[in-house]
Amino acid sequence: MDGKPHILVVDDDDRLRQLLRKYLSDNGYLVSTAASAAEARTKLSLVEADMLVLDVMMPGEDGLSLTRDLRRTSGVPILLLTAMGEPEDRISGLETGADDYLTKPFEPRELLLRIASILRRTPKPEVAGSKVLSLGAFVWDVARAELRQGDEMVHLTTAEKDLLGILAEQVNQSVSRDDLAARTGNAANPRAVDVQVTRLRKKLEDDPRLPRYLQTVRGQGYMLRPD
């Protein structure tokens, strides 16, 4: 595949699907397409994708349902496309495990920038011997951006890895919500940080309501406190 990132575009709109195929191909990506969630699953079973660009509103199973299902077994980055532009729609998309959310109609250049940003944040394999942080039953490998519980890898979305990585750079120090939002590509919507923190706590903490490791610093932001 000549080292090109492989993007799977999933949209029931034939015209938009083909336009995205050509545009992304012309800008250096290897592109496959699917017209439905079922077809997307078939494609994913046959070839590995580096990222999904996924329409929310599709006949049958919609994009949110597909995202939620994929997140049970896969960490592939997902960018949702939707005609619904209300903040709550964006939050719903992020809560399913999507990495970003783009409202239709959109500027093609913005799509390229968002794709590049997500792929840039996607952790790459690193050499062994990297720094690790102990978080109770979990271990966070800083360089690999991997969370493990014993021998098992814990699935995190790209956004969750990015957030945990930023907090791990400044352990036992508060990082402001606005700073986290800016560094994770959510400057226009700081609430997205709260969503990711809530999701991380459900995975890390014995009692997410009384967090031990991912703490809120009232009036300041969030802080990671490893053992």
C-alpha angles and dihedrals in degrees: 000000000000092000094289116145110252115228124190112207113202116190134132091216103096094199096049092043092056093043090053091047092055096041096049092042090052088053097055106274131123104231134198124177139209130187097207144019090258092054090047090056090051092051092048091052090056104041137017117249124205091206144358125224099198132186114223100207109060131142113262112003109021129217095260091055092048092049092050091050095047091051090066091069110007139060095194108144113253128200112192122214119201144158089221108094105174117122091242090056090055092048091050090053093050091047090060089059102265117149097217143356129219123190122223129269094046137166110256090225091058090053089054092050093049092048091049091048093052094046090047090054093047106106118245124211113272134195121277122263098055125153116278133196123211115226105176108277090359135076123205114206103208100200096040093041089224129144115205136183105200107309094339125096114229112220115241127173118238090256092051092049091048093051094046090047092054092049090047089058089063106032115185090014126103118244116200121245090235092052091049090048092050094047093048095049095256100108091131093051115035090173087076087070090059090052092053092046090052091050093048092050091054088057099039109032131073087215112019089195090061102036118197101182108024102047134182114232103207113239092002115059137254135328134195113220111186123189 
